[in-house]
Amino acid sequence: MNEIGSEFHLCLFEKKKGLDIEESSMVFSGRTAIEMVLKKERSIKKAMLPSYCCDSMIEPFRRAGIKVCFYSVCYDNGMNIQIDIPSDTDCLLCCNYFGFVVAMPDLVAFRNRGGIVIEDITHSFFSMKQFHEFSDYLVASLRKWEPILCGGYCASRKNTIIDLTLQHPPEDFLNKRMNAMKMKRQYLLGETSIDKTTFLHMFSEANEWLSNNYSGLTIDEYSKQYLLDVDYQKHRDMRRKNAKTLYEGLKNNSDIDFLFTIEKMDCPLFVPIVIAKEKRNAIRKKLIDNQIYCPVHWPHPNAECQSNLYEMELSLVCDQRYNGDDMKRIVEVLNN
């Protein structure tokens, strides 16, 4: 039985016309991208972020000494976003979620008084509609979509250029991630000499290093070329097809609600489901017992932000590594 989920393994692919993305907009990570915007907009003193987010989105603001407050993002028969921006707030970070259409409140008044809007488009990077028109800056982490060593995206929609001198990431980090991806590929192909705990430890060490050392770095050549060459349209189509199988198979499961209706789907990063908090971890463990590794978005950040989604959400894997049979296996485990 093949495992589903967790870190990407090294994938071979036929070169196509890849992402339509300027090379100059590629950086080391999503955190690097946010850091670059904050270095460009040095007048920001206070920023408002979504209460449902990853700690990695908050960290660059902390490191820059910017005060942070939060607007409400929670589950109430679907995703509910309430934004009331204090008068002393200079910057708003908004976020697309999971590659589904998310309605945002009107930010015209905030923009008119000089407010800066940064939009994290990590989850909508493969979507037809990547961002909202009111955004000044776009940032993203690209490692969530493809088997690359590192990768972030930073772009300005204002008439300004983000031009900071960036260094190449260290070879030790790149080699560790590449070797871990290679070992996982061999493991999945049935190579019995590969110890799974070895490459999992290597992934963990590389991710921890990235978390603490993202500042001032650019993307590596391997990852950049991969993104410029990969057939992302094929991957987009595979994700949508896999997600539809999950929606159809789980529509009558009384333990599960979908965070979004299927009509809201553009290109899914995952299919987020909502489970009563007393059942979520048990159901996740049941999947793990069947070698299906679905992440939670997110562990609660190290910040004063509140959302019921931290205890209720589970992200079902639907990416291009898998096919309809894999999705039916997820459905079967959840429905039994």
C-alpha contacts under 8 A as a table, 3 or more apart, distances in Angstrom:
res1	aa1	res2	aa2	distance
1	M	291	Q	7.88
2	N	188	L	7.10
2	N	291	Q	7.33
3	E	188	L	7.92
3	E	290	N	7.92
3	E	291	Q	4.75
3	E	292	I	5.77
3	E	293	Y	7.63
4	I	291	Q	6.34
4	I	292	I	4.68
4	I	293	Y	5.95
4	I	317	V	7.56
4	I	322	Y	7.81
4	I	326	D	7.63
5	G	8	F	7.85
5	G	292	I	6.12
5	G	293	Y	4.75
5	G	294	C	6.14
5	G	317	V	6.11
6	S	293	Y	5.64
6	S	294	C	7.14
6	S	295	P	7.70
7	E	203	F	7.82
8	F	146	E	7.27
8	F	147	P	5.13
8	F	181	M	6.67
9	H	147	P	6.41
9	H	180	A	7.73
9	H	181	M	4.32
9	H	182	K	6.39
9	H	183	M	7.79
9	H	184	K	5.35
9	H	185	R	5.11
10	L	147	P	6.21
10	L	178	M	7.56
10	L	181	M	4.78
10	L	182	K	5.31
10	L	184	K	7.46
10	L	185	R	5.80
11	C	147	P	6.77
11	C	185	R	7.67
13	F	230	V	7.07
14	E	230	V	7.34
14	E	231	D	7.66
15	K	18	G	7.93
15	K	229	D	5.14
15	K	230	V	5.82
15	K	231	D	6.95
16	K	229	D	5.17
16	K	230	V	5.70
16	K	231	D	5.24
17	K	228	L	6.78
17	K	229	D	5.40
17	K	230	V	6.81
17	K	231	D	6.50
18	G	226	Y	8.00
18	G	227	L	6.00
18	G	228	L	4.33
18	G	229	D	4.20
18	G	230	V	4.70
18	G	231	D	5.47
18	G	232	Y	6.13
19	L	227	L	6.03
19	L	228	L	5.36
19	L	229	D	7.29
19	L	230	V	7.27
19	L	231	D	7.91
19	L	232	Y	6.54
20	D	228	L	7.43
21	I	25	S	7.35
21	I	228	L	7.52
22	E	25	S	5.48
22	E	26	M	7.28
23	E	26	M	5.55
23	E	224	K	7.49
24	S	27	V	8.00
25	S	153	Y	5.57
25	S	154	C	5.16
25	S	155	A	5.80
26	M	151	G	6.72
26	M	152	G	5.61
26	M	153	Y	4.76
26	M	154	C	6.49
26	M	218	T	6.85
26	M	219	I	6.05
26	M	224	K	7.50
27	V	30	G	7.88
27	V	32	T	6.61
27	V	33	A	6.53
27	V	151	G	5.84
27	V	152	G	4.69
27	V	153	Y	5.74
27	V	154	C	7.01
27	V	217	L	6.52
27	V	218	T	4.12
27	V	219	I	4.66
28	F	32	T	6.08
28	F	33	A	7.78
28	F	150	C	5.73
28	F	151	G	4.74
28	F	152	G	5.19
28	F	169	P	7.53
28	F	214	Y	6.71
28	F	217	L	5.31
28	F	218	T	4.44
28	F	219	I	4.33
28	F	220	D	7.47
29	S	32	T	5.09
29	S	33	A	6.43
29	S	140	A	7.58
29	S	141	S	5.42
29	S	142	L	7.32
29	S	150	C	6.26
29	S	151	G	4.84
29	S	152	G	3.89
29	S	153	Y	7.28
29	S	214	Y	6.66
29	S	219	I	7.67
30	G	33	A	5.01
30	G	34	I	6.44
30	G	57	M	7.81
30	G	122	T	7.92
30	G	139	V	6.37
30	G	140	A	4.88
30	G	141	S	4.01
30	G	142	L	7.46
30	G	151	G	7.40
30	G	152	G	4.71
30	G	153	Y	6.60
31	R	34	I	5.23
31	R	35	E	6.15
31	R	56	S	6.39
31	R	57	M	6.53
31	R	59	E	7.63
31	R	60	P	6.29
31	R	141	S	7.65
31	R	152	G	7.78
31	R	214	Y	6.55
31	R	215	S	7.86
32	T	35	E	5.00
32	T	36	M	6.20
32	T	60	P	7.96
32	T	152	G	7.08
32	T	214	Y	5.58
32	T	215	S	5.67
32	T	216	G	6.74
32	T	217	L	7.02
33	A	36	M	5.19
33	A	37	V	6.59
33	A	139	V	5.57
33	A	140	A	6.98
33	A	152	G	6.26
33	A	153	Y	6.01
33	A	154	C	4.92
34	I	37	V	5.25
34	I	38	L	6.32
34	I	57	M	7.70
34	I	60	P	6.49
34	I	139	V	6.34
34	I	154	C	7.53
35	E	38	L	5.14
35	E	39	K	6.21
35	E	60	P	5.54
35	E	61	F	7.66
35	E	64	A	7.93
35	E	215	S	7.29
36	M	39	K	5.14
36	M	40	K	6.28
36	M	154	C	7.65
36	M	162	I	7.30
36	M	164	L	7.44
37	V	40	K	5.01
37	V	41	E	6.12
37	V	137	Y	7.32
37	V	154	C	7.79
37	V	162	I	7.43
38	L	41	E	5.02
38	L	42	R	6.05
38	L	44	I	7.42
38	L	61	F	7.68
38	L	64	A	7.44
39	K	42	R	5.57
40	K	162	I	6.79
41	E	44	I	6.20
44	I	47	A	7.25
44	I	66	I	7.02
44	I	90	D	5.55
44	I	91	C	6.54
45	K	65	G	7.93
45	K	66	I	5.16
45	K	67	K	6.24
45	K	89	T	7.52
45	K	90	D	6.51
46	K	66	I	5.51
46	K	67	K	4.59
46	K	68	V	5.77
46	K	69	C	7.68
46	K	88	D	7.08
46	K	89	T	5.05
46	K	90	D	5.60
46	K	91	C	6.55
47	A	61	F	7.97
47	A	66	I	6.92
47	A	67	K	6.28
47	A	68	V	5.00
47	A	69	C	6.39
47	A	89	T	5.70
47	A	90	D	5.96
47	A	91	C	4.54
47	A	92	L	5.61
47	A	93	L	7.28
48	M	68	V	5.77
48	M	69	C	4.84
48	M	70	F	5.13
48	M	71	Y	6.66
48	M	85	I	7.41
48	M	89	T	6.85
48	M	91	C	6.29
48	M	92	L	4.85
48	M	93	L	6.22
49	L	58	I	7.80
49	L	68	V	7.08
49	L	69	C	6.32
49	L	70	F	4.78
49	L	71	Y	6.23
49	L	92	L	6.18
49	L	93	L	5.02
49	L	94	C	6.60
50	P	53	C	6.12
50	P	70	F	5.38
50	P	71	Y	5.14
50	P	72	S	6.30
50	P	73	V	6.14
50	P	93	L	7.14
50	P	94	C	6.55
50	P	95	C	7.37
51	S	70	F	5.20
51	S	71	Y	5.64
51	S	72	S	5.35
51	S	73	V	5.55
51	S	74	C	7.98
51	S	305	C	4.80
51	S	306	Q	5.57
51	S	307	S	6.08
52	Y	72	S	7.61
52	Y	73	V	5.58
52	Y	74	C	7.12
52	Y	298	W	7.99
52	Y	305	C	7.36
52	Y	306	Q	7.15
52	Y	307	S	5.83
52	Y	309	L	7.17
52	Y	310	Y	7.42
53	C	57	M	6.94
53	C	297	H	7.90
53	C	298	W	6.83
53	C	301	P	7.41
54	C	57	M	5.58
54	C	58	I	7.24
54	C	297	H	7.52
54	C	298	W	5.84
54	C	299	P	7.36
54	C	300	H	7.57
54	C	301	P	6.13
55	D	58	I	5.18
55	D	59	E	6.19
55	D	300	H	7.63
55	D	301	P	4.57
55	D	302	N	6.44
55	D	303	A	7.85
56	S	59	E	5.21
56	S	60	P	7.43
56	S	211	S	7.56
57	M	60	P	6.79
57	M	61	F	7.93
58	I	61	F	5.58
58	I	62	R	6.53
58	I	68	V	7.99
59	E	62	R	5.07
59	E	63	R	6.14
60	P	63	R	5.00
60	P	64	A	6.13
61	F	64	A	5.09
61	F	65	G	6.34
61	F	66	I	5.25
61	F	67	K	7.42
61	F	68	V	7.31
62	R	65	G	5.15
62	R	66	I	5.85
62	R	67	K	7.29
62	R	68	V	7.81
63	R	66	I	7.66
70	F	305	C	6.25
71	Y	81	I	7.73
71	Y	82	Q	6.34
71	Y	83	I	5.31
71	Y	84	D	6.96
71	Y	85	I	7.88
72	S	80	N	7.82
72	S	81	I	5.77
72	S	82	Q	5.23
72	S	83	I	6.65
72	S	306	Q	7.53
72	S	307	S	7.19
73	V	79	M	7.03
73	V	80	N	5.68
73	V	81	I	4.62
73	V	82	Q	6.63
73	V	307	S	6.26
74	C	79	M	5.90
74	C	80	N	5.39
74	C	81	I	6.79
74	C	307	S	5.08
74	C	308	N	5.80
74	C	309	L	5.97
75	Y	78	G	5.39
75	Y	79	M	4.82
75	Y	80	N	5.88
75	Y	259	L	7.58
75	Y	307	S	7.80
75	Y	308	N	6.50
75	Y	309	L	6.17
76	D	79	M	6.25
76	D	80	N	6.17
77	N	259	L	7.97
78	G	258	F	7.78
78	G	259	L	5.36
78	G	260	F	6.17
79	M	259	L	6.39
79	M	260	F	7.26
81	I	104	M	7.32
81	I	105	P	8.00
82	Q	105	P	7.65
83	I	105	P	7.00
85	I	89	T	6.73
85	I	110	F	7.79
86	P	89	T	5.56
89	T	92	L	7.70
89	T	115	G	7.56
90	D	114	G	7.53
90	D	115	G	5.11
90	D	116	I	6.28
91	C	115	G	5.57
91	C	116	I	4.61
91	C	117	V	5.80
91	C	118	I	7.41
92	L	115	G	7.42
92	L	116	I	6.27
92	L	117	V	4.91
92	L	118	I	6.20
93	L	117	V	5.95
93	L	118	I	4.76
93	L	119	E	5.66
93	L	120	D	7.11
94	C	117	V	7.35
94	C	118	I	6.38
94	C	119	E	4.88
94	C	120	D	6.21
95	C	119	E	5.70
95	C	120	D	4.83
95	C	121	I	6.40
96	N	99	G	6.89
96	N	100	F	7.52
96	N	101	V	7.68
96	N	102	V	6.45
96	N	119	E	7.74
96	N	120	D	6.58
96	N	121	I	5.76
96	N	122	T	7.38
96	N	123	H	5.87
96	N	124	S	6.15
96	N	131	F	7.83
97	Y	100	F	6.23
97	Y	101	V	7.90
97	Y	102	V	7.04
97	Y	123	H	5.52
97	Y	124	S	7.19
98	F	123	H	4.77
98	F	124	S	6.75
98	F	268	P	5.56
98	F	269	L	5.03
98	F	270	F	5.87
98	F	271	V	7.11
98	F	272	P	7.19
99	G	123	H	5.07
99	G	124	S	4.48
99	G	125	F	7.71
99	G	126	F	7.64
99	G	127	S	6.29
99	G	265	M	6.52
99	G	266	D	5.69
99	G	267	C	4.98
99	G	268	P	4.39
99	G	269	L	5.70
99	G	270	F	7.80
100	F	124	S	7.40
100	F	260	F	7.16
100	F	264	K	5.26
100	F	265	M	4.41
100	F	266	D	5.30
100	F	267	C	6.84
100	F	268	P	6.54
101	V	264	K	5.12
101	V	265	M	6.39
101	V	266	D	6.74
102	V	264	K	7.89
106	D	109	A	7.79
107	L	110	F	5.29
107	L	111	R	6.22
107	L	134	F	7.20
108	V	111	R	5.11
108	V	112	N	5.99
108	V	134	F	7.69
109	A	112	N	5.02
109	A	113	R	6.42
110	F	113	R	5.44
110	F	114	G	6.73
110	F	115	G	5.23
111	R	114	G	5.22
111	R	115	G	4.71
111	R	116	I	6.67
111	R	117	V	7.73
111	R	134	F	7.86
112	N	115	G	7.07
116	I	135	S	7.83
116	I	136	D	6.38
117	V	134	F	7.25
117	V	135	S	5.03
117	V	136	D	5.25
117	V	137	Y	6.57
118	I	135	S	5.94
118	I	136	D	5.94
118	I	137	Y	4.73
118	I	138	L	5.93
118	I	139	V	7.32
119	E	131	F	7.20
119	E	132	H	7.96
119	E	135	S	6.03
119	E	136	D	7.71
119	E	137	Y	6.16
119	E	138	L	5.00
119	E	139	V	6.29
120	D	123	H	7.88
120	D	138	L	5.98
120	D	139	V	4.90
120	D	140	A	5.53
121	I	124	S	5.11
121	I	125	F	5.71
121	I	130	Q	6.45
121	I	131	F	6.54
121	I	138	L	6.52
121	I	139	V	6.02
121	I	140	A	5.24
122	T	125	F	5.51
122	T	139	V	7.13
122	T	140	A	4.20
122	T	141	S	5.29
122	T	142	L	6.67
122	T	144	K	7.84
123	H	126	F	7.87
123	H	140	A	7.99
123	H	268	P	7.62
123	H	269	L	5.91
124	S	127	S	4.95
124	S	129	K	7.44
124	S	130	Q	5.16
124	S	131	F	7.52
124	S	267	C	7.02
124	S	268	P	7.77
124	S	269	L	7.66
125	F	130	Q	5.76
125	F	140	A	7.56
125	F	142	L	7.99
126	F	130	Q	7.22
126	F	232	Y	7.58
126	F	236	R	6.57
126	F	267	C	5.97
127	S	130	Q	5.34
127	S	266	D	5.46
127	S	267	C	4.92
127	S	268	P	7.96
128	M	266	D	6.70
128	M	267	C	7.64
129	K	132	H	7.97
129	K	266	D	7.77
131	F	135	S	7.43
131	F	138	L	7.78
132	H	135	S	5.93
135	S	138	L	7.14
135	S	157	R	7.12
136	D	156	S	6.11
136	D	157	R	5.04
136	D	158	K	5.69
137	Y	154	C	7.39
137	Y	155	A	5.77
137	Y	156	S	4.53
137	Y	157	R	5.68
137	Y	158	K	7.44
138	L	153	Y	7.54
138	L	154	C	5.74
138	L	155	A	5.18
138	L	156	S	6.38
138	L	157	R	7.58
139	V	152	G	7.37
139	V	153	Y	5.27
139	V	154	C	4.61
139	V	155	A	6.61
140	A	152	G	5.48
140	A	153	Y	4.90
140	A	154	C	6.78
141	S	144	K	6.78
141	S	151	G	6.17
141	S	152	G	4.43
141	S	153	Y	6.40
142	L	145	W	5.86
142	L	146	E	7.16
142	L	150	C	7.44
142	L	151	G	5.07
142	L	152	G	5.27
142	L	153	Y	7.12
143	R	146	E	5.76
143	R	147	P	6.73
143	R	148	I	5.95
143	R	149	L	7.31
143	R	150	C	5.98
143	R	151	G	5.82
143	R	152	G	7.65
144	K	269	L	7.62
145	W	269	L	7.08
145	W	319	D	7.96
147	P	181	M	7.96
148	I	151	G	7.15
148	I	222	Y	7.62
148	I	223	S	4.99
148	I	226	Y	7.29
149	L	174	L	6.23
149	L	177	R	5.95
149	L	178	M	6.60
149	L	220	D	7.55
149	L	222	Y	7.68
149	L	223	S	5.92
150	C	219	I	6.26
150	C	220	D	7.02
150	C	223	S	6.51
151	G	218	T	7.99
151	G	219	I	5.41
151	G	220	D	7.79
151	G	223	S	6.84
151	G	224	K	7.65
152	G	219	I	7.20
155	A	162	I	7.36
156	S	159	N	7.44
156	S	160	T	6.58
156	S	161	I	6.77
156	S	162	I	6.96
157	R	160	T	7.73
165	T	216	G	7.36
166	L	216	G	5.00
166	L	217	L	4.93
166	L	218	T	5.50
167	Q	216	G	6.18
167	Q	217	L	4.74
167	Q	218	T	5.88
168	H	217	L	5.69
168	H	218	T	5.47
168	H	219	I	6.92
168	H	220	D	6.53
169	P	173	F	7.27
169	P	174	L	7.28
169	P	217	L	5.92
169	P	218	T	6.72
169	P	219	I	7.22
169	P	220	D	6.64
170	P	173	F	5.66
170	P	174	L	6.62
171	E	174	L	5.02
171	E	175	N	5.86
172	D	175	N	5.26
172	D	176	K	6.14
173	F	176	K	5.23
173	F	177	R	6.43
173	F	206	A	6.11
173	F	209	W	7.70
174	L	177	R	5.37
174	L	178	M	6.12
175	N	178	M	5.06
175	N	179	N	5.90
176	K	179	N	5.25
176	K	180	A	6.12
176	K	202	M	6.32
176	K	203	F	7.58
176	K	206	A	6.58
177	R	180	A	5.09
177	R	181	M	6.18
177	R	202	M	6.99
177	R	203	F	6.22
177	R	206	A	6.26
178	M	181	M	5.13
178	M	182	K	6.17
179	N	182	K	5.02
179	N	183	M	6.06
179	N	199	F	7.85
180	A	183	M	5.12
180	A	184	K	6.16
180	A	199	F	4.75
180	A	200	L	7.38
180	A	202	M	5.90
180	A	203	F	6.19
181	M	184	K	5.18
181	M	185	R	6.27
181	M	199	F	7.64
182	K	185	R	5.13
182	K	186	Q	6.37
183	M	186	Q	5.11
183	M	187	Y	6.09
183	M	194	I	6.86
183	M	199	F	6.29
184	K	187	Y	4.91
184	K	188	L	6.13
184	K	196	K	7.45
184	K	199	F	6.59
185	R	188	L	5.22
185	R	189	L	6.25
186	Q	189	L	5.03
186	Q	190	G	6.49
186	Q	191	E	5.43
186	Q	194	I	7.26
187	Y	190	G	5.24
187	Y	191	E	5.08
187	Y	192	T	6.99
187	Y	194	I	5.76
187	Y	195	D	7.85
187	Y	196	K	7.17
188	L	191	E	7.34
191	E	194	I	6.00
192	T	195	D	7.77
194	I	198	T	7.88
195	D	198	T	5.52
195	D	199	F	7.38
196	K	199	F	5.78
196	K	200	L	6.31
197	T	200	L	5.06
197	T	201	H	6.01
198	T	201	H	5.30
198	T	202	M	6.38
199	F	202	M	4.84
199	F	203	F	6.14
200	L	203	F	5.14
200	L	204	S	6.19
201	H	204	S	4.99
201	H	205	E	6.14
202	M	205	E	5.17
202	M	206	A	6.15
203	F	206	A	5.18
203	F	207	N	6.08
204	S	207	N	5.20
204	S	208	E	6.13
205	E	208	E	5.18
205	E	209	W	6.21
206	A	209	W	5.14
206	A	210	L	6.20
207	N	210	L	5.03
207	N	211	S	6.20
208	E	211	S	5.14
208	E	212	N	6.66
209	W	212	N	5.46
209	W	213	N	5.97
210	L	213	N	5.18
210	L	214	Y	5.66
211	S	214	Y	6.38
214	Y	217	L	6.23
219	I	223	S	6.82
219	I	224	K	6.44
220	D	223	S	5.61
220	D	224	K	6.22
221	E	224	K	5.10
221	E	225	Q	6.08
222	Y	225	Q	5.37
222	Y	226	Y	6.15
223	S	226	Y	5.04
223	S	227	L	6.30
224	K	227	L	5.34
224	K	228	L	6.35
225	Q	228	L	5.06
225	Q	229	D	6.11
226	Y	229	D	5.22
226	Y	230	V	5.77
227	L	230	V	5.56
231	D	234	K	5.54
231	D	235	H	6.62
232	Y	235	H	4.87
232	Y	236	R	5.96
233	Q	236	R	4.96
233	Q	237	D	6.22
234	K	237	D	5.14
234	K	238	M	6.22
235	H	238	M	5.05
235	H	239	R	6.16
235	H	319	D	7.50
235	H	320	Q	5.31
236	R	239	R	5.25
236	R	240	R	6.34
236	R	267	C	6.06
236	R	320	Q	7.79
237	D	240	R	5.22
237	D	241	K	6.17
238	M	241	K	5.12
238	M	242	N	6.07
238	M	319	D	7.02
238	M	320	Q	5.48
238	M	323	N	7.67
239	R	242	N	5.17
239	R	243	A	6.05
239	R	267	C	6.78
239	R	268	P	6.30
239	R	269	L	7.71
239	R	318	C	5.54
239	R	319	D	5.01
239	R	320	Q	5.79
240	R	243	A	5.11
240	R	244	K	6.24
240	R	265	M	7.99
240	R	266	D	7.77
240	R	267	C	6.00
240	R	268	P	6.50
240	R	318	C	7.99
241	K	244	K	5.24
241	K	245	T	6.56
241	K	324	G	7.88
242	N	245	T	5.21
242	N	246	L	6.57
242	N	318	C	5.40
242	N	319	D	7.39
242	N	322	Y	7.77
242	N	323	N	6.53
242	N	324	G	5.98
242	N	327	M	6.32
243	A	246	L	5.10
243	A	247	Y	6.28
243	A	268	P	7.24
243	A	270	F	7.90
243	A	271	V	6.39
243	A	318	C	5.75
244	K	247	Y	5.06
244	K	248	E	6.12
244	K	262	I	7.56
245	T	248	E	5.24
245	T	249	G	6.02
245	T	324	G	6.81
245	T	327	M	6.44
245	T	328	K	7.19
246	L	249	G	5.16
246	L	250	L	5.99
246	L	271	V	7.92
246	L	327	M	6.18
246	L	328	K	7.31
246	L	330	I	7.86
246	L	331	V	6.45
247	Y	250	L	5.46
247	Y	251	K	5.82
247	Y	262	I	7.15
248	E	251	K	5.57
249	G	252	N	7.64
249	G	328	K	7.30
249	G	331	V	5.80
250	L	253	N	5.26
250	L	256	I	7.60
250	L	331	V	6.30
250	L	334	L	7.90
250	L	335	N	7.21
253	N	256	I	5.68
253	N	335	N	6.44
254	S	257	D	7.76
255	D	275	I	6.18
255	D	276	A	7.42
256	I	273	I	6.39
256	I	274	V	5.88
256	I	275	I	5.31
257	D	273	I	5.66
257	D	274	V	5.04
257	D	275	I	6.58
258	F	261	T	6.49
258	F	271	V	7.89
258	F	272	P	6.36
258	F	273	I	4.46
258	F	274	V	5.93
259	L	272	P	5.73
259	L	273	I	5.35
259	L	274	V	6.03
260	F	264	K	6.36
260	F	265	M	7.66
260	F	272	P	7.60
261	T	264	K	5.59
261	T	265	M	7.33
262	I	265	M	5.32
265	M	268	P	6.60
268	P	271	V	6.36
268	P	318	C	7.66
269	L	318	C	7.45
269	L	319	D	7.13
270	F	315	S	5.55
270	F	316	L	5.54
270	F	317	V	5.37
270	F	318	C	5.79
270	F	319	D	7.30
271	V	315	S	5.60
271	V	316	L	4.96
271	V	317	V	6.74
271	V	318	C	6.88
272	P	313	E	6.53
272	P	314	L	5.72
272	P	315	S	4.41
272	P	316	L	6.06
273	I	313	E	5.73
273	I	314	L	5.37
273	I	315	S	6.29
273	I	316	L	7.27
274	V	309	L	7.68
274	V	312	M	5.25
274	V	313	E	4.67
274	V	314	L	6.36
275	I	279	K	6.50
275	I	280	R	5.32
275	I	312	M	5.09
275	I	313	E	6.41
275	I	314	L	7.48
276	A	279	K	5.47
276	A	280	R	6.07
276	A	312	M	5.76
277	K	280	R	5.18
277	K	281	N	7.53
277	K	311	E	5.35
277	K	312	M	4.87
278	E	281	N	7.32
278	E	282	A	7.95
279	K	282	A	5.40
279	K	283	I	6.17
280	R	283	I	5.30
280	R	284	R	6.16
280	R	311	E	7.48
280	R	312	M	6.14
280	R	313	E	7.58
280	R	314	L	7.40
281	N	284	R	4.96
281	N	285	K	6.10
282	A	285	K	5.06
282	A	286	K	6.26
283	I	286	K	4.98
283	I	287	L	6.45
283	I	334	L	7.49
284	R	287	L	5.17
284	R	288	I	6.36
284	R	294	C	7.15
284	R	314	L	7.64
285	K	288	I	4.92
285	K	289	D	6.11
286	K	289	D	5.11
286	K	290	N	6.60
286	K	333	V	7.64
287	L	290	N	5.14
287	L	291	Q	6.46
287	L	292	I	4.96
287	L	293	Y	6.64
287	L	294	C	7.61
287	L	330	I	7.63
287	L	333	V	6.74
287	L	334	L	7.53
288	I	291	Q	4.84
288	I	292	I	4.94
288	I	293	Y	5.47
288	I	294	C	7.86
289	D	292	I	7.36
290	N	333	V	7.65
292	I	330	I	7.31
293	Y	317	V	7.90
294	C	314	L	6.91
294	C	315	S	5.69
294	C	316	L	5.49
294	C	317	V	6.02
295	P	314	L	6.38
295	P	315	S	5.52
295	P	316	L	7.49
296	V	299	P	6.93
296	V	310	Y	7.80
296	V	313	E	6.29
296	V	314	L	4.92
296	V	315	S	5.84
297	H	310	Y	6.76
297	H	313	E	6.61
297	H	314	L	6.82
297	H	315	S	6.89
298	W	301	P	7.72
298	W	310	Y	5.96
299	P	310	Y	6.58
300	H	310	Y	6.14
301	P	305	C	7.55
307	S	310	Y	6.22
308	N	311	E	5.93
308	N	312	M	6.56
309	L	312	M	4.93
309	L	313	E	5.29
310	Y	313	E	6.18
318	C	322	Y	6.90
318	C	327	M	7.21
319	D	322	Y	6.19
320	Q	323	N	7.44
322	Y	326	D	5.91
322	Y	327	M	7.48
323	N	326	D	5.38
323	N	327	M	6.53
324	G	327	M	5.05
324	G	328	K	6.19
325	D	328	K	5.02
325	D	329	R	6.26
326	D	329	R	5.06
326	D	330	I	6.55
327	M	330	I	5.13
327	M	331	V	6.29
328	K	331	V	4.88
328	K	332	E	6.00
329	R	332	E	5.04
329	R	333	V	6.29
330	I	333	V	5.34
330	I	334	L	6.28
331	V	334	L	5.21
331	V	335	N	5.98
332	E	335	N	5.18
332	E	336	N	6.01
333	V	336	N	5.49
